[in-house]
Amino acid sequence: MKYLTFLMAGLALIAFVMSPLTAHGTQSINSSFRNWEAADEKLGDRGNLFQPTYSAGLKIAEKIQVLAFGRSGDSSRNFKYRKTGVNAVYGKFAKGFSVNEKWSGTAWAAIPQVDPASRPVGNVKIKRLENGRTKVITAKVFANCDISVHSSEVAPRKSCIKRDVKRFGGYLTMQAESVNSLGATRRTDFIIQSKALTYDQLVRIAAGMQKVN
């Protein structure tokens, strides 16, 4: 996991406690996969995972980590979880981004850690093709520009500007909606964090997130 600490003061995932076994097997998932299709299959059909179609020329650095806890149901078609979370890292220490996502309506199985210096840049409208229709969603963009949290010699900042995303690193939050394999509409929550990428690149990564087939 040598790359999982390269972003936002360490791309750490919070500690977790494994759930007990049930008659249908373990209630927990703590697995890693080489591709998004395998990660999506493991988590089941009740929600949707999305993968980047634009990666700023960066390759995936580690296996995709899948966590899920508090399962009910006895097959992949009806599994429900109280907590879900998927993490993938692209690039290396000096330049890269991470994708964290979960099924909406569940808690984070491992809470993505953001830099305490992050401050809002603003909202951005993103056009996405979902379920054959163009939809506009609102994403919130942040940059880690308030370095006063690390140095008392710097004046604090309440907000950041677009160029701060590349200068200090930043992140974006959004929610996407799509129909799952069972024909039901489901939503997915995202936190996409970046280092040494521009504001436009971060937004383009978010706009290019596509449901895993």
Secondary structure as GFF3:
##gff-version 3
##sequence-region A 1 213
A	DSSP	beta_strand	21	22	.	.	.	ID=ss1
A	DSSP	beta_strand	25	26	.	.	.	ID=ss2
A	DSSP	beta_strand	29	33	.	.	.	ID=ss3
A	DSSP	alpha_helix	36	43	.	.	.	ID=ss4
A	DSSP	beta_strand	50	52	.	.	.	ID=ss5
A	DSSP	beta_strand	64	69	.	.	.	ID=ss6
A	DSSP	beta_strand	83	91	.	.	.	ID=ss7
A	DSSP	beta_strand	96	103	.	.	.	ID=ss8
A	DSSP	beta_strand	107	108	.	.	.	ID=ss9
A	DSSP	beta_strand	119	130	.	.	.	ID=ss10
A	DSSP	beta_strand	133	143	.	.	.	ID=ss11
A	DSSP	three_ten_helix	147	149	.	.	.	ID=ss12
A	DSSP	alpha_helix	164	168	.	.	.	ID=ss13
A	DSSP	beta_strand	170	179	.	.	.	ID=ss14
A	DSSP	beta_strand	185	195	.	.	.	ID=ss15
A	DSSP	alpha_helix	199	207	.	.	.	ID=ss16
A	DSSP	beta_strand	209	211	.	.	.	ID=ss17
###
